[in-house]
């Protein structure tokens, strides 16, 4: 379905989106590392390397009409809401 994330992580994101009304890409990345065995590598800034792939997958869900982007906080976070 989406080549940057394995199927288990995609399903975990979809489940997370279904259970939350507001979705923070940053918080979702932490959730995936802490609870779903996502890779825990970080950049020197401390941000998980998985963050970019999470944002792209959330943008894909936005294009599909499942969630809607509410705001971008520069490069720090993206916040979505469930449709």
Secondary structure, 3 states (H helix, E strand, C coil): CCCCCCHHHHHHHHHHHHHCCEEEHHHHHHHHHHHCCCCCCECCCCCECCHHHHHHHHHHHHHCCCEEEEEEECCCEEEEEEC
